[in-house]
Amino acid sequence: TIMRSQTAPDAAGVTCPVLATAHIVSGKWTLVMLRDLAEGPRRFSELQRSLAGISPRTLSIRLRALECKGIVERREFAEMPPRVEYRLTTKGAALAPIVDAMRAYGTRWLADDCADGRSVQRVLEAVGS
């Protein structure tokens, strides 16, 4: 499934908040979508251009999944031609510090590894992207 709504509870039946958050942000493309939407509302075509390599179908599925989780809001405008924008909800904007922390970590610890792109590709393969 794209993003399972359930996470594995521990022995006491309690779901770990870290694991629950990881299920939201771990889907392929999700973090970069959050990165882009943290900058402000985006139209579908803007997101697709920014996320080089994502198919329209995958982008649509990811956006719907994030909308169902209350992370993204879809806003339709009654214009011709019709216009649709996506933006982070308050709940979604609360994830921005995670993206910022990952950016800071990557800049500090992975910048040299990222220079040739090979290390980045190995990391992406390791996490199943």
GROMACS elastic network, one bead per residue, 0.5 to 0.9 nm:
[ bonds ]
;  ai    aj funct       b0    kb
    1     4     6  0.60362   500
    2    27     6  0.67742   500
    2    28     6  0.87585   500
    2    61     6  0.79462   500
    2    62     6  0.74732   500
    2    65     6  0.73675   500
    3     6     6  0.87091   500
    3    23     6  0.64593   500
    3    24     6  0.65648   500
    3    25     6  0.88565   500
    3    26     6  0.82791   500
    3    27     6  0.65771   500
    3    62     6  0.86728   500
    3    65     6  0.69041   500
    3    66     6  0.86606   500
    4     7     6  0.72421   500
    4    23     6  0.70734   500
    4    24     6  0.83468   500
    5    20     6  0.87075   500
    5    23     6  0.80451   500
    5    24     6  0.85725   500
    5    69     6  0.82637   500
    6     9     6  0.86689   500
    6    15     6  0.88938   500
    6    20     6  0.79600   500
    6    23     6  0.85421   500
    7    15     6  0.65594   500
    7    16     6  0.82440   500
    7    19     6  0.69758   500
    7    20     6  0.60219   500
    7    23     6  0.73501   500
    8    13     6  0.85109   500
    8    14     6  0.85495   500
    8    15     6  0.64292   500
    8    16     6  0.82508   500
    8    19     6  0.81697   500
    8    20     6  0.86441   500
    9    12     6  0.74141   500
    9    16     6  0.69082   500
   10    13     6  0.51843   500
   10    14     6  0.54356   500
   10    15     6  0.61803   500
   10    16     6  0.73946   500
   11    14     6  0.74062   500
   12    15     6  0.88205   500
   15    18     6  0.86662   500
   15    19     6  0.73628   500
   15    20     6  0.69005   500
   16    19     6  0.52688   500
   16    20     6  0.61884   500
   16    21     6  0.86729   500
   17    21     6  0.60623   500
   17    22     6  0.84306   500
   18    21     6  0.52071   500
   18    22     6  0.60687   500
   18    23     6  0.86991   500
   19    23     6  0.62598   500
   19    24     6  0.88668   500
   20    23     6  0.52586   500
   20    24     6  0.67934   500
   21    24     6  0.51966   500
   21    25     6  0.64400   500
   21    26     6  0.83811   500
   21    95     6  0.89700   500
   22    25     6  0.52462   500
   22    26     6  0.54597   500
   22    27     6  0.87513   500
   23    26     6  0.54575   500
   23    27     6  0.72660   500
   24    27     6  0.69196   500
   24    30     6  0.80130   500
   24    66     6  0.78738   500
   24    69     6  0.79520   500
   24    71     6  0.89197   500
   25    28     6  0.83955   500
   25    29     6  0.88184   500
   25    30     6  0.56758   500
   25    31     6  0.59192   500
   25    34     6  0.85672   500
   25    95     6  0.85980   500
   26    29     6  0.83461   500
   26    30     6  0.66703   500
   26    31     6  0.73404   500
   27    30     6  0.53587   500
   27    31     6  0.78022   500
   27    62     6  0.81559   500
   27   129     6  0.83294   500
   28    31     6  0.76700   500
   28    32     6  0.87521   500
   28    62     6  0.85781   500
   28   128     6  0.83177   500
   28   129     6  0.57274   500
   29    32     6  0.55071   500
   29    33     6  0.60656   500
   29    34     6  0.86619   500
   29    51     6  0.77533   500
   29    54     6  0.79294   500
   29    58     6  0.89940   500
   29    59     6  0.82114   500
   29    62     6  0.78030   500
   29   129     6  0.84271   500
   30    33     6  0.50626   500
   30    34     6  0.61573   500
   30    35     6  0.85629   500
   30    62     6  0.71310   500
   30    63     6  0.87085   500
   30    66     6  0.83935   500
   31    34     6  0.50175   500
   31    35     6  0.60874   500
   31    36     6  0.87028   500
   31    98     6  0.89703   500
   31    99     6  0.67819   500
   32    36     6  0.62183   500
   32    37     6  0.85414   500
   32    50     6  0.89059   500
   32    51     6  0.74450   500
   32    99     6  0.82917   500
   33    36     6  0.52036   500
   33    37     6  0.60820   500
   33    38     6  0.84385   500
   33    47     6  0.73003   500
   33    50     6  0.87880   500
   33    51     6  0.76792   500
   33    62     6  0.88706   500
   33    63     6  0.86298   500
   34    37     6  0.50720   500
   34    38     6  0.58586   500
   34    39     6  0.88002   500
   34    71     6  0.89925   500
   34    72     6  0.88873   500
   34    88     6  0.77533   500
   34    92     6  0.77831   500
   34    93     6  0.83015   500
   34    95     6  0.77708   500
   34    96     6  0.70531   500
   34    99     6  0.74863   500
   35    38     6  0.53173   500
   35    39     6  0.71016   500
   35    96     6  0.71018   500
   35    99     6  0.63118   500
   35   100     6  0.82508   500
   36    39     6  0.56089   500
   36    40     6  0.73890   500
   36    41     6  0.85942   500
   36    42     6  0.78526   500
   36    47     6  0.73771   500
   36    50     6  0.78584   500
   37    40     6  0.52287   500
   37    41     6  0.59231   500
   37    42     6  0.64372   500
   37    47     6  0.84124   500
   37    72     6  0.86160   500
   37    86     6  0.74974   500
   37    87     6  0.58532   500
   37    88     6  0.61462   500
   37    93     6  0.86117   500
   38    41     6  0.79860   500
   38    87     6  0.78896   500
   38    88     6  0.67561   500
   38    92     6  0.84873   500
   38    93     6  0.65080   500
   38    95     6  0.88692   500
   38    96     6  0.63079   500
   39    42     6  0.86535   500
   40    86     6  0.86840   500
   40    87     6  0.64515   500
   40    88     6  0.78024   500
   41    85     6  0.60780   500
   41    86     6  0.54390   500
   41    88     6  0.75069   500
   42    45     6  0.81239   500
   42    46     6  0.60030   500
   42    47     6  0.63801   500
   42    84     6  0.85428   500
   42    85     6  0.53926   500
   42    86     6  0.53500   500
   42    87     6  0.65740   500
   43    46     6  0.52090   500
   43    47     6  0.64136   500
   43    48     6  0.87056   500
   43    83     6  0.77413   500
   43    84     6  0.60353   500
   43    86     6  0.61317   500
   43    87     6  0.89403   500
   44    47     6  0.52514   500
   44    48     6  0.61978   500
   44    49     6  0.87333   500
   44    56     6  0.86336   500
   44    59     6  0.81919   500
   44    60     6  0.83088   500
   44    84     6  0.72388   500
   44    85     6  0.68412   500
   44    86     6  0.73713   500
   45    49     6  0.61501   500
   45    50     6  0.85595   500
   45    56     6  0.88380   500
   46    49     6  0.52296   500
   46    50     6  0.61956   500
   46    51     6  0.86256   500
   47    50     6  0.50742   500
   47    51     6  0.60504   500
   47    52     6  0.89244   500
   47    59     6  0.81900   500
   48    51     6  0.51635   500
   48    52     6  0.66771   500
   48    53     6  0.81769   500
   48    54     6  0.65776   500
   48    55     6  0.76476   500
   48    56     6  0.70243   500
   48    59     6  0.71494   500
   49    52     6  0.58184   500
   49    53     6  0.86202   500
   49    54     6  0.86895   500
   51    54     6  0.58615   500
   51    59     6  0.88813   500
   52    55     6  0.87240   500
   54    57     6  0.82646   500
   54    58     6  0.64204   500
   54    59     6  0.64000   500
   55    58     6  0.52294   500
   55    59     6  0.61958   500
   55    60     6  0.85537   500
   56    59     6  0.51090   500
   56    60     6  0.60518   500
   56    61     6  0.85996   500
   57    60     6  0.51116   500
   57    61     6  0.61858   500
   57    62     6  0.86301   500
   58    61     6  0.50629   500
   58    62     6  0.60822   500
   58    63     6  0.85012   500
   59    62     6  0.51450   500
   59    63     6  0.60657   500
   59    64     6  0.85459   500
   60    63     6  0.51845   500
   60    64     6  0.61497   500
   60    65     6  0.86079   500
   61    64     6  0.51651   500
   61    65     6  0.61489   500
   61    66     6  0.86574   500
   62    65     6  0.51009   500
   62    66     6  0.61914   500
   62    67     6  0.84816   500
   63    66     6  0.51517   500
   63    67     6  0.60272   500
   63    68     6  0.86124   500
   63    72     6  0.70964   500
   63    73     6  0.88688   500
   63    74     6  0.85439   500
   63    86     6  0.82420   500
   64    68     6  0.61288   500
   64    69     6  0.86443   500
   64    72     6  0.82560   500
   64    74     6  0.87690   500
   65    68     6  0.50982   500
   65    69     6  0.63600   500
   65    70     6  0.87957   500
   65    71     6  0.87633   500
   65    72     6  0.87421   500
   66    69     6  0.50247   500
   66    70     6  0.63246   500
   66    71     6  0.51646   500
   66    72     6  0.54417   500
   66    73     6  0.83685   500
   66    92     6  0.86466   500
   67    70     6  0.50988   500
   67    71     6  0.56649   500
   67    73     6  0.57918   500
   67    74     6  0.72443   500
   68    71     6  0.75698   500
   68    72     6  0.80295   500
   69    72     6  0.77411   500
   70    73     6  0.72214   500
   70    88     6  0.86836   500
   70    89     6  0.68321   500
   70    90     6  0.87627   500
   70    91     6  0.67268   500
   70    92     6  0.71515   500
   71    87     6  0.86083   500
   71    88     6  0.59026   500
   71    89     6  0.54901   500
   71    90     6  0.76422   500
   71    91     6  0.56290   500
   71    93     6  0.77172   500
   71    95     6  0.86959   500
   72    86     6  0.65351   500
   72    87     6  0.55941   500
   72    89     6  0.54324   500
   72    90     6  0.89045   500
   72    91     6  0.84019   500
   72    92     6  0.62597   500
   72    93     6  0.89481   500
   73    85     6  0.82462   500
   73    86     6  0.56453   500
   73    87     6  0.53509   500
   73    88     6  0.60373   500
   73    89     6  0.59504   500
   74    84     6  0.69032   500
   74    85     6  0.59161   500
   74    87     6  0.67541   500
   74    88     6  0.89603   500
   75    83     6  0.84233   500
   75    84     6  0.55720   500
   75    85     6  0.51927   500
   75    86     6  0.61987   500
   75    87     6  0.79398   500
   76    79     6  0.87909   500
   76    82     6  0.75158   500
   76    83     6  0.59916   500
   76    85     6  0.65430   500
   76    86     6  0.89024   500
   77    80     6  0.88475   500
   77    82     6  0.63553   500
   77    83     6  0.52714   500
   77    84     6  0.61433   500
   77    85     6  0.81835   500
   78    81     6  0.84669   500
   78    82     6  0.61787   500
   78    83     6  0.72659   500
   79    83     6  0.64342   500
   80    83     6  0.76159   500
   87    92     6  0.86273   500
   88    91     6  0.74932   500
   88    93     6  0.55507   500
   88    94     6  0.89914   500
   89    93     6  0.60176   500
   89    94     6  0.85154   500
   90    93     6  0.50597   500
   90    94     6  0.62938   500
   91    94     6  0.52926   500
   91    95     6  0.72312   500
   92    95     6  0.54393   500
   92    96     6  0.73750   500
   93    96     6  0.53466   500
   93    97     6  0.83003   500
   94    97     6  0.68213   500
   94    98     6  0.83593   500
   95    98     6  0.54557   500
   95    99     6  0.69474   500
   96    99     6  0.51668   500
   96   100     6  0.61889   500
   96   101     6  0.85872   500
   97   101     6  0.59189   500
   97   102     6  0.84436   500
   98   101     6  0.50858   500
   98   102     6  0.61969   500
   98   103     6  0.86074   500
   99   102     6  0.50612   500
   99   103     6  0.61594   500
   99   104     6  0.86545   500
  100   103     6  0.50160   500
  100   104     6  0.62000   500
  100   105     6  0.85590   500
  101   104     6  0.50590   500
  101   105     6  0.60509   500
  101   106     6  0.85082   500
  102   106     6  0.60006   500
  102   107     6  0.84427   500
  103   106     6  0.51402   500
  103   107     6  0.60620   500
  103   108     6  0.85453   500
  104   107     6  0.51039   500
  104   108     6  0.60832   500
  104   109     6  0.84080   500
  105   108     6  0.51848   500
  105   109     6  0.57403   500
  105   110     6  0.73018   500
  106   109     6  0.53418   500
  106   111     6  0.60924   500
  106   114     6  0.86607   500
  107   110     6  0.59272   500
  107   111     6  0.50369   500
  107   112     6  0.86485   500
  108   111     6  0.63670   500
  108   112     6  0.88981   500
  109   112     6  0.76550   500
  109   113     6  0.82231   500
  110   113     6  0.50579   500
  110   114     6  0.60170   500
  110   115     6  0.87902   500
  110   119     6  0.87947   500
  110   120     6  0.86330   500
  111   114     6  0.51352   500
  111   115     6  0.65225   500
  112   115     6  0.54228   500
  112   116     6  0.82575   500
  113   116     6  0.69109   500
  113   117     6  0.73195   500
  113   118     6  0.78417   500
  113   119     6  0.56348   500
  113   120     6  0.72083   500
  114   118     6  0.72001   500
  114   119     6  0.60938   500
  114   120     6  0.57678   500
  115   118     6  0.82749   500
  115   119     6  0.85014   500
  115   120     6  0.89297   500
  116   119     6  0.72910   500
  116   120     6  0.83610   500
  117   120     6  0.52170   500
  117   121     6  0.63087   500
  117   122     6  0.88400   500
  118   121     6  0.51018   500
  118   122     6  0.63348   500
  118   123     6  0.87571   500
  119   122     6  0.50792   500
  119   123     6  0.62798   500
  119   124     6  0.86753   500
  120   123     6  0.51113   500
  120   124     6  0.62126   500
  120   125     6  0.86149   500
  121   124     6  0.50898   500
  121   125     6  0.61276   500
  121   126     6  0.85429   500
  122   125     6  0.50899   500
  122   126     6  0.60963   500
  122   127     6  0.87843   500
  123   126     6  0.50239   500
  123   127     6  0.64031   500
  123   128     6  0.87218   500
  123   129     6  0.88824   500
  124   127     6  0.53094   500
  124   128     6  0.62713   500
  124   129     6  0.53079   500
  125   128     6  0.50955   500
  125   129     6  0.58128   500
  126   129     6  0.77474   500
